Amino acid sequence: MPTATIARLSPRARPSRPEASVSRTRYRTIFISDVHLGSRGCNADLLIDFLDHVDSETMYLVGDIIDGWQLKRRFFWPAAHNDVIWRLMKRARRGTRMIYIPGNHDEMFRQFAGLDFGGIQIRRKAIHETADGRRLLVLHGDEFDAITLSHRWLAHVGDAAYTLLMALNRRVSAVRRRFGMPYWSLSKHAKAKVKNAVAFISRFEEIVAEAAGARGVHGVVCGHIHTADMREIAGVAYYNDGDWVESCTALVEHHDGRMEVLHWADVIAARAASEVVAAVTIAA
Ligand SMILES: [Mn+2]
């Protein structure tokens, strides 16, 4: 990482975009993963909007926050990506309990598991206790991805195809934005149409839930497959917080232990709609 980038990351440095001064929705816990900072696919603007509108006692960063694979190929680090890091570090300073569980794209941080940096605890996995007394195993999820583990090169071929799909996704998004249409994920819909991807996702979900069940916990929170979900699988609560490349989702725990997946593009669209309604009501 060039020195200039690191200098901009210092706690005293100001973000290029100041925090929005709006009242934040408070949750007990927030889980996000698969942000892929350092890659062109990252929807940093939506994530910044999310971070400025929510707060929590505890926040889990469930892996692939920084995309080391993409950064190694080509250095890409716009100001918005710094702004995300700045906001995460500021949360830790403000007293949010921050737990960072590196994934496969940011595996370079796994060597620091057990250490704390700037108030952020780096762990290989964690147990989260919900307000209603359930124990949830929190991990990234690549541990169960046989392809990633046994054929690293094959995972990279997949990564290249994925990068191409993301580039296409950005182009579609740019066109839609120009016509004032809301964010829509081409890749998310493409993936749902491909039988193999669907089979892979459901197999992944089963394996993760099974492993959590064997460890005697009530449920599991993971990321990795960029598909947010929450459902019961063989008596185990399976939660996936999704990603900020395709779907722009987060998993939140309410103060009573209730869990919810937030689709942030929908939240922004609803906010815009209510602002229009308010403006029209005032005008009338
Ligand atoms: Mn991953």
Residues whose N, C-alpha, C, O or C-beta is under 5 A from the ligand:
A	BS01	MN	D64 G103 N104 H105 D142 H224
